[in-house]
Amino acid sequence: MTTLDVSTQLYKALAHPARLRILAMLRGGDLCACQITAALGLAPLGLAPSTISSHVAELRRAGLVTERKDGRFVHFDLAKDPGARSTLRQVWRQIESDAQVEDDADALAKLRKIPLEQLCRGG
């Protein structure tokens, strides 16, 4: 891939509100796929699990998110790459006071208290 291809993929990944929300959620630490799905799947504008999966895949392809399997759970985290971190710092400055991002943080605080076994089976 050329530098132009890499840059295009990066900015394409950042060009969707759901992907920006996922990145903002991961700022607080790694999350299980179920936690991301629960946070983004909330009514009234909830996203389907398959749509969320596509968004996470786009972030992974762009090098912004990493994936780790832990038994039957898949965890996602922000990439540790310095270039990715630099880009993400710019994103944080732009979205840190967004009402949706703040609502997501509140929802995640509650979701993190639910055991993964319960959350991931739909409890």
N, CA and C atoms as an extended XYZ file, in Angstrom:
369
Properties=species:S:1:pos:R:3:atomname:S:1:resname:S:1:resid:I:1 pbc="F F F"
N         0.839       -1.188        0.000 N   MET     1
C         0.000        0.000        0.000 CA  MET     1
C         0.882        1.249        0.000 C   MET     1
N         0.462        2.222       -0.732 N   THR     2
C         1.187        3.483       -0.754 CA  THR     2
C         0.787        4.332        0.445 C   THR     2
N         1.543        5.360        0.701 N   THR     3
C         1.219        6.290        1.781 CA  THR     3
C        -0.153        6.910        1.545 C   THR     3
N        -0.442        7.213        0.294 N   LEU     4
C        -1.747        7.780       -0.039 CA  LEU     4
C        -2.865        6.790        0.277 C   LEU     4
N        -2.658        5.505       -0.025 N   ASP     5
C        -3.660        4.479        0.284 CA  ASP     5
C        -3.900        4.374        1.790 C   ASP     5
N        -2.814        4.395        2.550 N   VAL     6
C        -2.920        4.290        4.002 CA  VAL     6
C        -3.670        5.493        4.567 C   VAL     6
N        -3.320        6.681        4.084 N   SER     7
C        -3.987        7.893        4.567 CA  SER     7
C        -5.465        7.894        4.201 C   SER     7
N        -5.781        7.440        2.995 N   THR     8
C        -7.170        7.376        2.563 CA  THR     8
C        -7.957        6.431        3.449 C   THR     8
N        -7.385        5.274        3.754 N   GLN     9
C        -8.058        4.298        4.610 CA  GLN     9
C        -8.273        4.863        6.013 C   GLN     9
N        -7.276        5.565        6.535 N   LEU    10
C        -7.379        6.164        7.862 CA  LEU    10
C        -8.516        7.179        7.921 C   LEU    10
N        -8.524        8.112        6.987 N   TYR    11
C        -9.534        9.163        7.035 CA  TYR    11
C       -10.917        8.639        6.676 C   TYR    11
N       -10.990        7.603        5.860 N   LYS    12
C       -12.275        6.966        5.580 CA  LYS    12
C       -12.832        6.351        6.868 C   LYS    12
N       -11.961        5.725        7.641 N   ALA    13
C       -12.396        5.108        8.900 CA  ALA    13
C       -12.913        6.155        9.881 C   ALA    13
N       -12.351        7.341        9.844 N   LEU    14
C       -12.768        8.403       10.760 CA  LEU    14
C       -14.019        9.142       10.291 C   LEU    14
N       -14.465        8.842        9.088 N   ALA    15
C       -15.537        9.616        8.475 CA  ALA    15
C       -16.933        9.050        8.721 C   ALA    15
N       -17.152        8.511        9.907 N   HIS    16
C       -18.495        8.035       10.239 CA  HIS    16
C       -18.731        8.227       11.736 C   HIS    16
N       -19.893        8.761       12.100 N   PRO    17
C       -20.155        9.024       13.522 CA  PRO    17
C       -20.075        7.783       14.409 C   PRO    17
N       -20.555        6.653       13.936 N   ALA    18
C       -20.503        5.439       14.765 CA  ALA    18
C       -19.067        5.026       15.035 C   ALA    18
N       -18.196        5.158       14.047 N   ARG    19
C       -16.789        4.788       14.246 CA  ARG    19
C       -16.109        5.762       15.201 C   ARG    19
N       -16.446        7.020       15.113 N   LEU    20
C       -15.890        7.987       16.067 CA  LEU    20
C       -16.377        7.681       17.480 C   LEU    20
N       -17.630        7.266       17.597 N   ARG    21
C       -18.167        6.898       18.911 CA  ARG    21
C       -17.433        5.681       19.470 C   ARG    21
N       -17.167        4.694       18.629 N   ILE    22
C       -16.440        3.506       19.074 CA  ILE    22
C       -15.055        3.896       19.562 C   ILE    22
N       -14.360        4.728       18.811 N   LEU    23
C       -13.022        5.174       19.222 CA  LEU    23
C       -13.083        5.912       20.553 C   LEU    23
N       -14.086        6.762       20.712 N   ALA    24
C       -14.231        7.501       21.975 CA  ALA    24
C       -14.492        6.541       23.130 C   ALA    24
N       -15.308        5.510       22.890 N   MET    25
C       -15.582        4.528       23.939 CA  MET    25
C       -14.314        3.779       24.337 C   MET    25
N       -13.496        3.452       23.368 N   LEU    26
C       -12.270        2.700       23.647 CA  LEU    26
C       -11.220        3.536       24.363 C   LEU    26
N       -11.414        4.813       24.378 N   ARG    27
C       -10.471        5.681       25.086 CA  ARG    27
C       -10.401        5.327       26.570 C   ARG    27
N       -11.496        4.793       27.105 N   GLY    28
C       -11.543        4.408       28.509 CA  GLY    28
C       -10.989        3.016       28.784 C   GLY    28
N       -10.466        2.354       27.773 N   GLY    29
C        -9.909        1.017       27.936 CA  GLY    29
C       -10.578        0.028       27.008 C   GLY    29
N       -10.030       -1.171       26.954 N   ASP    30
C       -10.560       -2.157       26.015 CA  ASP    30
C       -12.004       -2.521       26.350 C   ASP    30
N       -12.721       -2.934       25.315 N   LEU    31
C       -14.111       -3.327       25.461 CA  LEU    31
C       -14.355       -4.625       24.714 C   LEU    31
N       -15.230       -5.429       25.270 N   CYS    32
C       -15.687       -6.631       24.595 CA  CYS    32
C       -16.644       -6.198       23.474 C   CYS    32
N       -16.697       -6.997       22.429 N   ALA    33
C       -17.619       -6.706       21.329 CA  ALA    33
C       -19.049       -6.538       21.836 C   ALA    33
N       -19.422       -7.310       22.841 N   CYS    34
C       -20.779       -7.225       23.413 CA  CYS    34
C       -21.031       -5.855       24.056 C   CYS    34
N       -20.011       -5.307       24.696 N   GLN    35
C       -20.169       -3.998       25.325 CA  GLN    35
C       -20.358       -2.908       24.276 C   GLN    35
N       -19.577       -2.979       23.207 N   ILE    36
C       -19.717       -1.998       22.121 CA  ILE    36
C       -21.100       -2.131       21.499 C   ILE    36
N       -21.515       -3.366       21.254 N   THR    37
C       -22.822       -3.608       20.656 CA  THR    37
C       -23.936       -3.100       21.562 C   THR    37
N       -23.819       -3.344       22.851 N   ALA    38
C       -24.847       -2.879       23.790 CA  ALA    38
C       -24.922       -1.356       23.799 C   ALA    38
N       -23.778       -0.693       23.786 N   ALA    39
C       -23.766        0.772       23.833 CA  ALA    39
C       -24.322        1.386       22.543 C   ALA    39
N       -23.921        0.846       21.403 N   LEU    40
C       -24.375        1.404       20.126 CA  LEU    40
C       -25.731        0.868       19.692 C   LEU    40
N       -26.168       -0.197       20.317 N   GLY    41
C       -27.439       -0.796       19.942 CA  GLY    41
C       -28.623       -0.259       20.713 C   GLY    41
N       -28.370        0.720       21.565 N   LEU    42
C       -29.453        1.274       22.384 CA  LEU    42
C       -30.438        2.074       21.535 C   LEU    42
N       -31.707        1.978       21.854 N   ALA    43
C       -32.758        2.729       21.158 CA  ALA    43
C       -32.587        4.217       21.464 C   ALA    43
N       -33.108        5.102       20.667 N   PRO    44
C       -33.973        4.861       19.523 CA  PRO    44
C       -33.210        4.673       18.207 C   PRO    44
N       -31.958        5.038       18.158 N   LEU    45
C       -31.204        4.960       16.913 CA  LEU    45
C       -30.192        3.823       16.930 C   LEU    45
N       -30.526        2.725       17.564 N   GLY    46
C       -29.605        1.616       17.725 CA  GLY    46
C       -29.137        1.019       16.413 C   GLY    46
N       -27.917        0.513       16.423 N   LEU    47
C       -27.334       -0.128       15.256 CA  LEU    47
C       -27.367       -1.637       15.422 C   LEU    47
N       -27.540       -2.334       14.326 N   ALA    48
C       -27.543       -3.792       14.333 CA  ALA    48
C       -26.135       -4.306       14.625 C   ALA    48
N       -26.022       -5.459       15.285 N   PRO    49
C       -24.694       -6.037       15.561 CA  PRO    49
C       -23.829       -6.198       14.315 C   PRO    49
N       -24.416       -6.579       13.186 N   SER    50
C       -23.626       -6.733       11.958 CA  SER    50
C       -23.068       -5.396       11.476 C   SER    50
N       -23.820       -4.330       11.664 N   THR    51
C       -23.351       -2.993       11.281 CA  THR    51
C       -22.203       -2.567       12.190 C   THR    51
N       -22.344       -2.822       13.462 N   ILE    52
C       -21.284       -2.488       14.421 CA  ILE    52
C       -20.021       -3.270       14.098 C   ILE    52
N       -20.178       -4.533       13.773 N   SER    53
C       -19.037       -5.366       13.399 CA  SER    53
C       -18.315       -4.800       12.180 C   SER    53
N       -19.056       -4.330       11.220 N   SER    54
C       -18.453       -3.718       10.017 CA  SER    54
C       -17.682       -2.451       10.373 C   SER    54
N       -18.242       -1.663       11.281 N   HIS    55
C       -17.552       -0.435       11.695 CA  HIS    55
C       -16.241       -0.762       12.417 C   HIS    55
N       -16.270       -1.746       13.299 N   VAL    56
C       -15.049       -2.131       14.010 CA  VAL    56
C       -14.010       -2.674       13.024 C   VAL    56
N       -14.449       -3.450       12.056 N   ALA    57
C       -13.529       -3.986       11.044 CA  ALA    57
C       -12.863       -2.860       10.263 C   ALA    57
N       -13.614       -1.838        9.947 N   GLU    58
C       -13.059       -0.681        9.235 CA  GLU    58
C       -11.978        0.007       10.085 C   GLU    58
N       -12.230        0.137       11.380 N   LEU    59
C       -11.243        0.750       12.278 CA  LEU    59
C        -9.990       -0.124       12.397 C   LEU    59
N       -10.175       -1.430       12.390 N   ARG    60
C        -9.023       -2.355       12.441 CA  ARG    60
C        -8.191       -2.235       11.167 C   ARG    60
N        -8.860       -2.214       10.012 N   ARG    61
C        -8.140       -2.101        8.734 CA  ARG    61
C        -7.327       -0.808        8.668 C   ARG    61
N        -7.844        0.233        9.294 N   ALA    62
C        -7.152        1.526        9.289 CA  ALA    62
C        -6.029        1.582       10.313 C   ALA    62
N        -5.886        0.537       11.130 N   GLY    63
C        -4.820        0.503       12.118 CA  GLY    63
C        -5.113        1.300       13.376 C   GLY    63
N        -6.377        1.625       13.611 N   LEU    64
C        -6.743        2.412       14.788 CA  LEU    64
C        -7.155        1.554       15.975 C   LEU    64
N        -7.552        0.317       15.705 N   VAL    65
C        -8.068       -0.578       16.736 CA  VAL    65
C        -7.398       -1.940       16.603 C   VAL    65
N        -7.128       -2.567       17.739 N   THR    66
C        -6.594       -3.928       17.757 CA  THR    66
C        -7.642       -4.865       18.347 C   THR    66
N        -7.477       -6.141       18.059 N   GLU    67
C        -8.419       -7.160       18.512 CA  GLU    67
C        -7.671       -8.225       19.293 C   GLU    67
N        -8.305       -8.697       20.366 N   ARG    68
C        -7.716       -9.760       21.184 CA  ARG    68
C        -8.826      -10.717       21.575 C   ARG    68
N        -8.599      -11.992       21.343 N   LYS    69
C        -9.587      -13.011       21.708 CA  LYS    69
C        -9.244      -13.542       23.097 C   LYS    69
N       -10.256      -13.626       23.943 N   ASP    70
C       -10.095      -14.144       25.301 CA  ASP    70
C       -11.211      -15.148       25.537 C   ASP    70
N       -10.912      -16.421       25.273 N   GLY    71
C       -11.948      -17.440       25.351 CA  GLY    71
C       -12.988      -17.183       24.280 C   GLY    71
N       -14.232      -17.060       24.700 N   ARG    72
C       -15.284      -16.809       23.718 CA  ARG    72
C       -15.571      -15.320       23.524 C   ARG    72
N       -14.808      -14.473       24.199 N   PHE    73
C       -15.004      -13.030       24.090 CA  PHE    73
C       -13.934      -12.413       23.190 C   PHE    73
N       -14.346      -11.427       22.414 N   VAL    74
C       -13.420      -10.677       21.571 CA  VAL    74
C       -13.349       -9.262       22.134 C   VAL    74
N       -12.134       -8.847       22.466 N   HIS    75
C       -11.918       -7.518       23.036 CA  HIS    75
C       -11.232       -6.619       22.011 C   HIS    75
N       -11.615       -5.360       22.033 N   PHE    76
C       -11.023       -4.370       21.141 CA  PHE    76
C       -10.383       -3.279       21.986 C   PHE    76
N        -9.301       -2.734       21.457 N   ASP    77
C        -8.580       -1.668       22.150 CA  ASP    77
C        -8.022       -0.717       21.104 C   ASP    77
N        -7.629        0.460       21.551 N   LEU    78
C        -6.988        1.410       20.643 CA  LEU    78
C        -5.590        0.918       20.304 C   LEU    78
N        -5.187        1.140       19.078 N   ALA    79
C        -3.848        0.758       18.644 CA  ALA    79
C        -2.810        1.546       19.427 C   ALA    79
N        -1.677        0.925       19.655 N   LYS    80
C        -0.600        1.572       20.412 CA  LYS    80
C         0.372        2.320       19.498 C   LYS    80
N         0.212        2.170       18.200 N   ASP    81
C         1.082        2.816       17.225 CA  ASP    81
C         1.117        4.331       17.444 C   ASP    81
N         2.313        4.923       17.516 N   PRO    82
C         2.411        6.376       17.759 CA  PRO    82
C         1.679        7.221       16.717 C   PRO    82
N         1.702        6.796       15.463 N   GLY    83
C         0.994        7.550       14.423 CA  GLY    83
C        -0.507        7.538       14.642 C   GLY    83
N        -1.027        6.370       14.991 N   ALA    84
C        -2.465        6.251       15.272 CA  ALA    84
C        -2.822        7.087       16.495 C   ALA    84
N        -1.994        7.025       17.519 N   ARG    85
C        -2.269        7.788       18.752 CA  ARG    85
C        -2.273        9.291       18.492 C   ARG    85
N        -1.376        9.740       17.634 N   SER    86
C        -1.332       11.158       17.286 CA  SER    86
C        -2.617       11.584       16.591 C   SER    86
N        -3.072       10.775       15.668 N   THR    87
C        -4.325       11.059       14.965 CA  THR    87
C        -5.487       11.074       15.946 C   THR    87
N        -5.508       10.096       16.853 N   LEU    88
C        -6.607       10.009       17.807 CA  LEU    88
C        -6.631       11.196       18.768 C   LEU    88
N        -5.476       11.714       19.136 N   ARG    89
C        -5.454       12.895       20.004 CA  ARG    89
C        -6.164       14.072       19.323 C   ARG    89
N        -5.983       14.195       18.015 N   GLN    90
C        -6.679       15.256       17.277 CA  GLN    90
C        -8.184       15.022       17.291 C   GLN    90
N        -8.582       13.767       17.133 N   VAL    91
C       -10.000       13.424       17.154 CA  VAL    91
C       -10.593       13.757       18.520 C   VAL    91
N        -9.897       13.408       19.613 N   TRP    92
C       -10.423       13.662       20.968 CA  TRP    92
C       -10.720       15.141       21.147 C   TRP    92
N        -9.784       15.979       20.708 N   ARG    93
C        -9.982       17.423       20.887 CA  ARG    93
C       -11.256       17.904       20.186 C   ARG    93
N       -11.589       17.286       19.087 N   GLN    94
C       -12.756       17.728       18.326 CA  GLN    94
C       -14.073       17.190       18.856 C   GLN    94
N       -14.070       16.021       19.485 N   ILE    95
C       -15.343       15.413       19.871 CA  ILE    95
C       -15.552       15.294       21.379 C   ILE    95
N       -14.584       15.743       22.177 N   GLU    96
C       -14.649       15.498       23.614 CA  GLU    96
C       -15.872       16.092       24.298 C   GLU    96
N       -16.420       17.171       23.787 N   SER    97
C       -17.580       17.782       24.447 CA  SER    97
C       -18.892       17.479       23.720 C   SER    97
N       -18.887       16.532       22.801 N   ASP    98
C       -20.094       16.165       22.079 CA  ASP    98
C       -21.073       15.465       23.015 C   ASP    98
N       -22.332       15.826       22.931 N   ALA    99
C       -23.351       15.262       23.823 CA  ALA    99
C       -23.484       13.750       23.639 C   ALA    99
N       -23.412       13.251       22.410 N   GLN   100
C       -23.542       11.815       22.174 CA  GLN   100
C       -22.358       11.061       22.780 C   GLN   100
N       -21.179       11.607       22.649 N   VAL   101
C       -19.978       10.985       23.221 CA  VAL   101
C       -20.095       10.945       24.746 C   VAL   101
N       -20.614       12.008       25.336 N   GLU   102
C       -20.813       12.031       26.787 CA  GLU   102
C       -21.871       11.012       27.210 C   GLU   102
N       -22.961       10.901       26.440 N   ASP   103
C       -23.994        9.900       26.739 CA  ASP   103
C       -23.428        8.485       26.640 C   ASP   103
N       -22.595        8.255       25.617 N   ASP   104
C       -21.959        6.938       25.457 CA  ASP   104
C       -21.087        6.606       26.667 C   ASP   104
N       -20.339        7.595       27.144 N   ALA   105
C       -19.470        7.370       28.306 CA  ALA   105
C       -20.300        6.995       29.531 C   ALA   105
N       -21.439        7.661       29.710 N   ASP   106
C       -22.327        7.330       30.835 CA  ASP   106
C       -22.873        5.920       30.693 C   ASP   106
N       -23.309        5.553       29.496 N   ALA   107
C       -23.842        4.205       29.255 CA  ALA   107
C       -22.766        3.153       29.495 C   ALA   107
N       -21.551        3.440       29.044 N   LEU   108
C       -20.458        2.473       29.223 CA  LEU   108
C       -20.094        2.289       30.682 C   LEU   108
N       -20.174        3.342       31.454 N   ALA   109
C       -19.886        3.221       32.891 CA  ALA   109
C       -20.821        2.193       33.518 C   ALA   109
N       -22.072        2.186       33.091 N   LYS   110
C       -23.041        1.206       33.596 CA  LYS   110
C       -22.771       -0.176       33.010 C   LYS   110
N       -22.484       -0.234       31.707 N   LEU   111
C       -22.251       -1.522       31.041 CA  LEU   111
C       -21.024       -2.235       31.580 C   LEU   111
N       -19.992       -1.477       31.945 N   ARG   112
C       -18.764       -2.091       32.466 CA  ARG   112
C       -19.000       -2.800       33.805 C   ARG   112
N       -20.082       -2.463       34.492 N   LYS   113
C       -20.397       -3.093       35.779 CA  LYS   113
C       -21.113       -4.433       35.612 C   LYS   113
N       -21.616       -4.697       34.408 N   ILE   114
C       -22.329       -5.945       34.147 CA  ILE   114
C       -21.315       -7.006       33.746 C   ILE   114
N       -21.322       -8.156       34.389 N   PRO   115
C       -20.382       -9.222       33.998 CA  PRO   115
C       -20.563       -9.582       32.522 C   PRO   115
N       -19.440       -9.809       31.825 N   LEU   116
C       -19.508      -10.109       30.400 CA  LEU   116
C       -20.371      -11.327       30.106 C   LEU   116
N       -20.295      -12.332       30.965 N   GLU   117
C       -21.088      -13.535       30.741 CA  GLU   117
C       -22.591      -13.203       30.675 C   GLU   117
N       -23.002      -12.284       31.522 N   GLN   118
C       -24.412      -11.876       31.537 CA  GLN   118
C       -24.734      -10.992       30.337 C   GLN   118
N       -23.900      -10.017       30.060 N   LEU   119
C       -24.145       -9.074       28.978 CA  LEU   119
C       -24.130       -9.763       27.619 C   LEU   119
N       -23.169      -10.646       27.413 N   CYS   120
C       -22.998      -11.262       26.104 CA  CYS   120
C       -24.031      -12.343       25.809 C   CYS   120
N       -24.732      -12.788       26.794 N   ARG   121
C       -25.795      -13.748       26.502 CA  ARG   121
C       -27.141      -13.034       26.392 C   ARG   121
N       -27.095      -11.709       26.415 N   GLY   122
C       -28.320      -10.937       26.231 CA  GLY   122
C       -29.003      -10.554       27.511 C   GLY   122
N       -28.309      -10.744       28.654 N   GLY   123
C       -28.928      -10.384       29.933 CA  GLY   123
C       -28.788       -8.950       30.164 C   GLY   123
